[in-house]
Amino acid sequence: MKIIKNNMRLLFVTIIFLCSLSVSGQGSKTEHVILVHGAFAPRSGWQPVYQILTKNGYDVTVVQIPLTSLKEDVAAVERSLERIDAKVVLVGHSWSGSVITQAGAADNVAALVYVDAFQPDKGETTLQWVESAPAAPESGLLPPDENGFVYFDKAKFHAGFAADIPKEQALFMADSQQPIAAHSFVEEIAVAAWHDKPSFGIIATRDKSINPEILHAMYERSNTKITEIEGASHAVFLSHPKKVAKVIMEASYYDKYDVLPENK
């Protein structure tokens, strides 16, 4: 009987130990999310993702960045971060990947999510990554106008930016697009937060605005955990909001002390 009791006690301790191991790679849930839009797409485009996150209990802030320079865009995100006295999952689309890379160095940023977004390193520019692989024929980036701002060609917007949403919706986005100051692309990153923060990357496999080869190169270099969304366009946050929200929610359970699995 004594042997049986000792064996039961050992089994109980073992079960507790194994349970602790099973959750040791998971941080406590981060309840706050900041969504940052990219160039050409207004912050209202985040609404489908926002609705999913808020229904799941997250406190979500959707930041408006001016798209006038890397410095000013980072400052806009930092102001939002300063208003939240808690850990935050910081999410950026496209151009704002560069923005969250730098703004994400804030102490209260627990994790970064790159949604078809640039991820430069310290001292790099966004432009050097833009030029690192051939652009798709559908890409509609226009030369800077007389004021130094870059627009996306309206005639190519549906095919080149948002091919998997209704054409009427894409045309509205084209007509309401917010341009970006061209010099933003040549400003160097001062600090790359992904070196110290868990990072998650979404790659839309049919992206015609950023060559997916570029995204793979950046994310594999940083050991960002990659999720591919098959057939999705650059406007993946609109066409596949559930899948985008799922990655953000996954990121909310990690903090800077967790170790992400290697990409396969």
Protein Blocks (a to p, Z undefined) as FASTA:
>chain_A
ZZmmmmmmmmmmmmmmmmmmmmmmpccddfbdcddddehiafklmmmmmmmmmmnopacd
ddddeklafklmmmmmmmmmmmpgcddddddehjlmmmmmmmmmpmklmbdcdehiacdd
ehiafklmmmmpccdfklccdcddfkopacddfklmmmmmmmmbcfklmmmmmmmcccdd
fklmmpccfbdfklmgccdddddfkbckbcfklmmmmmmmnopacdddehiafklmmmmm
mlmmmmmmmmmmpcfkbccdddZZ
